[in-house]
Amino acid sequence: MTVHVVGAGVAGLAAALALVRGGRRVALHEAAPVAGGRARALPDGTDNGTHALLGANRAALRFLGQIGAREGWVEPEPAGLPVLDLETGTARRVALSPLGWGDANRRPEGVTLGSLLALLRLALPGPDRSVAAAFAGHPRLLRALVEPLTVAALNTPVAEASARLLGAVLRRLGGRGAARLFVARQGLGPDLVAPALATLACHGANLRTGSRLRSVTQEAGRATALDFGEAVLVLGPEDAVVLAVPPWEAARLLPGLPVPQRHAPILNLHFERVEEGPVRFIGLLGGLAQWVLVRPGGVSVTVSAADAAVGLTDAAAAARIWPELRQAALRFGLPGPWPEAPPPARAVRERRATPRHGLNPPPPPPRRPLANLVLAGDWTMPMLPATLESAVRSGEAAAAALSRASRPVPA
Ligand SMILES: Cc1cc2nc3c(=O)[nH]c(=O)nc-3n(C[C@H](O)[C@H](O)[C@H](O)COP(=O)(O)OP(=O)(O)OC[C@H]3O[C@@H](n4cnc5c(N)ncnc54)[C@H](O)[C@@H]3O)c2cc1C
């Protein structure tokens, strides 16, 4: 009686953890050489891309607690996010939640009664429209806060991003501590993937890497065999499957499944820079760089919704981004030398980083398309953008759906 979790991204890891905690025997299968999926460490230890969590991401933070990794996620900017506007030269600290805007020093530009009402209107029911259309009358708040938040949380340009989904994100920022921002102190390897695998191993759930599921055999609405190429696993009557793979793989394995078809890229640029000092996180407006994460081991820059930027060469991206981040580093007094010439840098391009969160999303897939097979993955959660939070929640929901399915029906 084994549950085969296919895909060791965060959704698969969260599903596996929920299952072993519920007393189930779990086998984890991963196609790549390492676990973590879209939140992984590269062979040299660099993160594929900077990952930030908000206090509102309660399931993701709870998951970190369960794997003993919560301490590794630090809050670099407890006094509000430092934001430099490269066009106007204005530097300020900004609170992400309107609850922090009582303090004028932490208020973004463009907060007026009218723009606050536009924010509130996002929470009301009504036909969906793009974020750009919803804030057409409030360009200053759109530029200073709404656009950076949309691009960061929805990875979709404001002209196409769903105002309704942004409203759902903003509503969750209202609670106490919900707008606090956390990042991994060392990186996704040591602060997320390794502790998750170690915790699972303690529960007897081991990972097989390089093990790509080629096809699922189905009979009478059940999965009966999993073909991994080098081996075909025949499923017993009590065995079950959590399919925690990205949407395009899920659609290949289960033809006809409704999945998101369009994705948006994220470009990350990692500069070599070994310099002791605290972890820092800075926002930039009006340039190519959007967020800068400074850690003792290097400086990483994120460009989300990077349709145009993803085509730049490493050298062209570094030549544009380094002067922007250097300006911010000097302006906010970050310690250490910040030479004019960019240090060596490497770009990581995730071309299908997340689904695009536009208007009229496809219907969510069924959680349990086959009697003994459930789906997990950031793309399976309606009304949540594709993030670590939705990945964890989807994994937990998949584990819960399997427990419900295996419960005897009362007479
Ligand atoms: C650059 C970047 C930056 C991001 N920044 C943030 C952020 O700041 N905050 C945030 O919350 N989220 C962020 N995200 C989103 C977050 O990483 C994802 O939402 C999350 O990791 C998705 O997890 P998942 O398990 O659903 O999918 P995946 O991570 O895609 O996991 C699926 C796994 O299945 C494996 N697989 C695929 N096919 C098969 C097969 N046939 N057989 C076996 N295994 C298979 C894959 O190799 C992969 O390991 C970012 C994503 C990227 C790419």
Ligand as a Chemical Component Dictionary entry (heavy atoms), coordinates in Angstrom:
data_LIG
# 
_chem_comp.id                   LIG 
_chem_comp.type                 NON-POLYMER 
_chem_comp.pdbx_formal_charge   0 
_chem_comp.three_letter_code    LIG 
# 
loop_
_chem_comp_atom.comp_id 
_chem_comp_atom.atom_id 
_chem_comp_atom.alt_atom_id 
_chem_comp_atom.type_symbol 
_chem_comp_atom.charge 
_chem_comp_atom.model_Cartn_x 
_chem_comp_atom.model_Cartn_y 
_chem_comp_atom.model_Cartn_z 
_chem_comp_atom.pdbx_ordinal 
LIG C1  C1  C 0 12.556 32.063 -11.202 1  
LIG C2  C2  C 0 11.340 31.836 -10.337 2  
LIG C3  C3  C 0 11.077 32.685 -9.286  3  
LIG C4  C4  C 0 9.964  32.458 -8.473  4  
LIG N1  N1  N 0 9.757  33.281 -7.405  5  
LIG C5  C5  C 0 8.801  32.957 -6.514  6  
LIG C6  C6  C 0 8.670  33.697 -5.307  7  
LIG O1  O1  O 0 9.391  34.658 -5.069  8  
LIG N2  N2  N 0 7.726  33.314 -4.417  9  
LIG C7  C7  C 0 6.907  32.239 -4.645  10 
LIG O2  O2  O 0 6.095  31.922 -3.765  11 
LIG N3  N3  N 0 6.980  31.536 -5.805  12 
LIG C8  C8  C 0 7.908  31.868 -6.731  13 
LIG N4  N4  N 0 8.031  31.139 -7.885  14 
LIG C9  C9  C 0 7.039  30.092 -8.172  15 
LIG C10 C10 C 0 7.382  28.782 -7.473  16 
LIG O3  O3  O 0 8.715  28.409 -7.700  17 
LIG C11 C11 C 0 6.475  27.684 -8.032  18 
LIG O4  O4  O 0 5.136  28.103 -7.899  19 
LIG C12 C12 C 0 6.641  26.364 -7.303  20 
LIG O5  O5  O 0 7.986  26.021 -7.094  21 
LIG C13 C13 C 0 5.948  25.281 -8.132  22 
LIG O6  O6  O 0 6.063  24.037 -7.482  23 
LIG P1  P1  P 0 5.377  22.752 -8.087  24 
LIG O7  O7  O 0 5.797  21.627 -7.238  25 
LIG O8  O8  O 0 3.919  23.014 -8.275  26 
LIG O9  O9  O 0 5.954  22.585 -9.565  27 
LIG P2  P2  P 0 7.457  22.292 -10.041 28 
LIG O10 O10 O 0 8.397  23.034 -9.174  29 
LIG O11 O11 O 0 7.501  22.545 -11.491 30 
LIG O12 O12 O 0 7.659  20.750 -9.736  31 
LIG C14 C14 C 0 7.312  19.736 -10.639 32 
LIG C15 C15 C 0 8.385  18.651 -10.571 33 
LIG O13 O13 O 0 7.986  17.560 -11.398 34 
LIG C16 C16 C 0 9.124  17.086 -12.084 35 
LIG N5  N5  N 0 8.635  16.376 -13.274 36 
LIG C17 C17 C 0 8.135  16.910 -14.407 37 
LIG N6  N6  N 0 7.728  15.928 -15.241 38 
LIG C18 C18 C 0 7.970  14.762 -14.607 39 
LIG C19 C19 C 0 7.766  13.398 -14.961 40 
LIG N7  N7  N 0 7.200  13.064 -16.126 41 
LIG N8  N8  N 0 8.160  12.432 -14.089 42 
LIG C20 C20 C 0 8.731  12.758 -12.899 43 
LIG N9  N9  N 0 8.944  14.052 -12.512 44 
LIG C21 C21 C 0 8.564  15.025 -13.360 45 
LIG C22 C22 C 0 9.910  18.351 -12.398 46 
LIG O14 O14 O 0 11.261 18.048 -12.702 47 
LIG C23 C23 C 0 9.736  19.128 -11.088 48 
LIG O15 O15 O 0 10.733 18.810 -10.157 49 
LIG C24 C24 C 0 9.096  31.373 -8.744  50 
LIG C25 C25 C 0 9.349  30.527 -9.827  51 
LIG C26 C26 C 0 10.457 30.749 -10.620 52 
LIG C27 C27 C 0 10.731 29.809 -11.765 53 
# 
loop_
_chem_comp_bond.comp_id 
_chem_comp_bond.atom_id_1 
_chem_comp_bond.atom_id_2 
_chem_comp_bond.value_order 
_chem_comp_bond.pdbx_ordinal 
LIG C1  C2  SING 1  
LIG C2  C3  SING 2  
LIG C2  C26 DOUB 3  
LIG C3  C4  DOUB 4  
LIG C4  N1  SING 5  
LIG C4  C24 SING 6  
LIG N1  C5  DOUB 7  
LIG C5  C6  SING 8  
LIG C5  C8  SING 9  
LIG C6  O1  DOUB 10 
LIG C6  N2  SING 11 
LIG N2  C7  SING 12 
LIG C7  O2  DOUB 13 
LIG C7  N3  SING 14 
LIG N3  C8  DOUB 15 
LIG C8  N4  SING 16 
LIG N4  C9  SING 17 
LIG N4  C24 SING 18 
LIG C9  C10 SING 19 
LIG C10 O3  SING 20 
LIG C10 C11 SING 21 
LIG C11 O4  SING 22 
LIG C11 C12 SING 23 
LIG C12 O5  SING 24 
LIG C12 C13 SING 25 
LIG C13 O6  SING 26 
LIG O6  P1  SING 27 
LIG P1  O7  DOUB 28 
LIG P1  O8  SING 29 
LIG P1  O9  SING 30 
LIG O9  P2  SING 31 
LIG P2  O10 DOUB 32 
LIG P2  O11 SING 33 
LIG P2  O12 SING 34 
LIG O12 C14 SING 35 
LIG C14 C15 SING 36 
LIG C15 O13 SING 37 
LIG C15 C23 SING 38 
LIG O13 C16 SING 39 
LIG C16 N5  SING 40 
LIG C16 C22 SING 41 
LIG N5  C17 SING 42 
LIG N5  C21 SING 43 
LIG C17 N6  DOUB 44 
LIG N6  C18 SING 45 
LIG C18 C19 SING 46 
LIG C18 C21 DOUB 47 
LIG C19 N7  SING 48 
LIG C19 N8  DOUB 49 
LIG N8  C20 SING 50 
LIG C20 N9  DOUB 51 
LIG N9  C21 SING 52 
LIG C22 O14 SING 53 
LIG C22 C23 SING 54 
LIG C23 O15 SING 55 
LIG C24 C25 DOUB 56 
LIG C25 C26 SING 57 
LIG C26 C27 SING 58 
# 
